[in-house]
Amino acid sequence: MDQTLNGLIQSNYPSFLLLHQKNQNLIQFISSLKPKMEEIRSSLNMIYEKLSKEQAAISSLVEQSRDLALKKHTLKIFIQLHNITSKIETILASTEYSQSTQNLPVASSLDLNSLIIQCNQLERIANEFNQVSYFLHVGNKFPFVTKISQTISTIEKTFTDRLENLLTEGFRRQYPQIVESCLTSFASLNKQPTAEAIFSRALVHPSLSKILTPTSIGDPPTSPLDQTSPRPQNELSRVYIKMLAWIDRECLYLFEITHSRPALHGYNFITRSIFPPFFELLQKNASRVFSTVRSDIFYENYVASIEFLMKLENYFGNDRELLVQFRDSLAVQNFLKKWNIFAYFQLKFRDIAGGLEDVLEEKINFGNDVLITQELEFVFPSSAAVWKALVSCWGDFLLAPLSHRFFKLSLQIMKRYSSWIETILGNLETLPVLDLTYVYRDVELLQVLIETRLPQMISQNKQMELLSPSVVESMISSLVAMTCKTLVGISQSLSGAVQKKLIVLCQAEIQNIVTIPRAYRLTGKNVMNQPMPYVNSLLAPLFSFQKTHSQLIEKEKWKIWLRSVLNPVIEKYIESASQILAGERQKEVILSKLPKKQQVNAAPKLLNLSDTDKMTLQLILDIKHFFNLLKNNLSLDHLQLETCQRLWNIVADSQHLLENLN
C-alpha cells in the first residue's frame, strides 16, 4: 500500500503540491474569520436581550389594556343595566293601573285613552326588557349582575301582572287597540303562549261553559226514527253552530289583528286557546257523541265534526303554517282518534252484507211469468238486493276515511253475487229458458247501473270531496272496471247457458227429418209441393223465444245470439240431411248390382224420379222454406251465414229436378 501511495504521489506530485497549498490558504482564511464571527455573536446576543425586555414590556401593556377593556365593558353593562332598570322603574311608577275600570260595563273615552296610554308605556317597557335580557345573559358571571337580577325579576313580575290585566281587560271589552298593543308586548318578550293562555282563561272558558253544558246534548234514541217524520237537527251540529257564531262574534277582530301584522304572526289562538278547551269540555259533558251504538247518529256526529274542523280551518285563510300547526296539534289528533270509524264500518258491514245474505239465501220460485213495468226494474229480489247493497256502500252513510274499505266491500258483494249465479247455473238442466233470460236481464241491468249511476253517485257524495280528485277518479274507474269485469263473466256464462238450451231444443226437432225417407222410400208417392212440418218445428223454439223474451235482450245482442244458436243447429241439419241422401244413394247402388230376379219389388218410378231424387226435391223445398223462415220471422238473411251456404250445397246440384216437379 505504501509503495502504491508513493507511486501515486510521485506520478502526480505537482498537482499534489498545488492542492496542499490551497488547503493551507483556506485554513488561514478561516482562522482570520473567527474573531469577526465571535464579534457578530456577541452583538446578536445583546440584541436578543434587548428585544426580550421590550417584548415583556409590550405584553405587560397589552395585558393591562385587556384588563382595562374588560373593566370598561363591565362598567358599561352595569351602567346600562342600572339606567334601563331605573327607566323601567320610572315608567312603572308613573303607570297607575285602575282596577276599578275592570268592573265598568261600558268604558268612557277617558278610560279607553288611559288604558291605551298604559299599553304604550308597557310596550316601551317590553322593548327595554329585551335589552335587559341581553345584558343579563352577557354579564351573568359578574356578582353585581346576580344581585341586580333579583330586582329585575321583581320588576318583571310587576310588569307582567299589569300587562296581563290590561290584556284581560282588552279581551273582555274587545278593545282592538289595547289587544294589539298587549299582544305586541308579549311577542317582544317571546311570551305568546302566555297571551294565548290569558285569552283562553278570560274569554274562552266562560263562553264555552254556556255553549256546551251537560244538557246541551241528550242521550240518543234507542231505536231508529220514523222515516216518514222529519228528522230533527243533530244536537252536536247545533253546538257547533253556536260555537262558530261565538267565534265570529267575539274572535274575528283578534284573527284580523294577528294575521295583518307580521310581528304578531306567531299567535295561533284557534289551535292553542279555543279548540283544546272545547275538546276537553266536549269529553266531559258530552262524551256519548262518540258512541257507535247507533250508526246513523254516529255518522251525523262525525260528519258534523269534520265540517266543524273544516270551518275552523277557514279562519286561517292562506296561512299554511298556522293550518299545519292546527292539523298536527295534539288536541285535533286526539279528537279525530275519539271517532271509532272502524267500529262504524263493522256496523255498516253487518247491515249491508247481512241484509244481502238474507235475500240471497231465500228460495227462488222459478217458472213464474214476470211483468216488467219499468225499464230499470229488477226481476229477482237478489239482483235488486245487490244494487241496494252497492248504493248503501256509496250512498248517504259513506265516510271518506272508509272509502277504501267500502271499495273492498263492493268487490265482495259482486263476488257473492257471482257465486249466487253459479249456484243457479248448477241446476241448468231443470231451469227454464225464461228464468235464465230473466237472470241475464238482471245482470245486464246491474252492469248498466254500475257504469252510469254508480260513478255519478260516488263523485257527487260530499264525503268524497274530502279526497283529492285524482284519488276519487282512480277509485271510480277501478271499481267500475273490476265489478263490470265480474258481471261480464257472469253475463257470458248466462248467455252461453241460454244459447245451449235453445240449441238443444232446436236440434231435438231435427230428428224429425226421418219423415222424408219414410214418405218416399219404396212408397211410389209423388213429391209434395210443400215443405215438411219438421221445418217449422225446427225454428219454433227461436220463434217462441223471440216473441216472449227478445224485449229482455238488446237487439244487437239478440242478433249475435241467433247466429250462435243457428250455426250448430244448421250443422246438425247438414249432418242429418247428408246422412239421409248418402244412405239412400248407397242403397240404390247396392240394388242396382243385384240381378233383376233378386231385386226387391220397388214402386214404379214416377216422372223418371228415383226415391233419392224425390228426397232431394223434398230437401230443396224444406231448405228454401227454412231460409224464408229465417228472413221473414227472424229478420236474418241466409246469405250472411256460412253454414246456410253449406246446407244449400247439399242439394244445389239437383235443382234441375225442380223442372220435373213443375
Secondary structure as GFF3:
##gff-version 3
##sequence-region A 1 662
A	DSSP	alpha_helix	2	11	.	.	.	ID=ss1
A	DSSP	alpha_helix	13	94	.	.	.	ID=ss2
A	DSSP	three_ten_helix	99	103	.	.	.	ID=ss3
A	DSSP	alpha_helix	109	138	.	.	.	ID=ss4
A	DSSP	alpha_helix	143	173	.	.	.	ID=ss5
A	DSSP	alpha_helix	176	188	.	.	.	ID=ss6
A	DSSP	alpha_helix	192	199	.	.	.	ID=ss7
A	DSSP	pi_helix	200	204	.	.	.	ID=ss8
A	DSSP	alpha_helix	205	211	.	.	.	ID=ss9
A	DSSP	alpha_helix	235	250	.	.	.	ID=ss10
A	DSSP	alpha_helix	252	260	.	.	.	ID=ss11
A	DSSP	three_ten_helix	262	264	.	.	.	ID=ss12
A	DSSP	alpha_helix	269	269	.	.	.	ID=ss13
A	DSSP	pi_helix	270	274	.	.	.	ID=ss14
A	DSSP	alpha_helix	275	285	.	.	.	ID=ss15
A	DSSP	three_ten_helix	287	290	.	.	.	ID=ss16
A	DSSP	alpha_helix	295	314	.	.	.	ID=ss17
A	DSSP	alpha_helix	320	328	.	.	.	ID=ss18
A	DSSP	alpha_helix	330	337	.	.	.	ID=ss19
A	DSSP	alpha_helix	341	360	.	.	.	ID=ss20
A	DSSP	alpha_helix	381	394	.	.	.	ID=ss21
A	DSSP	three_ten_helix	400	402	.	.	.	ID=ss22
A	DSSP	alpha_helix	403	426	.	.	.	ID=ss23
A	DSSP	three_ten_helix	428	430	.	.	.	ID=ss24
A	DSSP	alpha_helix	433	460	.	.	.	ID=ss25
A	DSSP	three_ten_helix	462	466	.	.	.	ID=ss26
A	DSSP	alpha_helix	469	510	.	.	.	ID=ss27
A	DSSP	three_ten_helix	511	514	.	.	.	ID=ss28
A	DSSP	alpha_helix	515	520	.	.	.	ID=ss29
A	DSSP	alpha_helix	533	549	.	.	.	ID=ss30
A	DSSP	three_ten_helix	550	552	.	.	.	ID=ss31
A	DSSP	alpha_helix	555	593	.	.	.	ID=ss32
A	DSSP	three_ten_helix	596	598	.	.	.	ID=ss33
A	DSSP	alpha_helix	611	634	.	.	.	ID=ss34
A	DSSP	three_ten_helix	638	640	.	.	.	ID=ss35
A	DSSP	alpha_helix	642	649	.	.	.	ID=ss36
A	DSSP	three_ten_helix	652	654	.	.	.	ID=ss37
A	DSSP	alpha_helix	657	661	.	.	.	ID=ss38
###
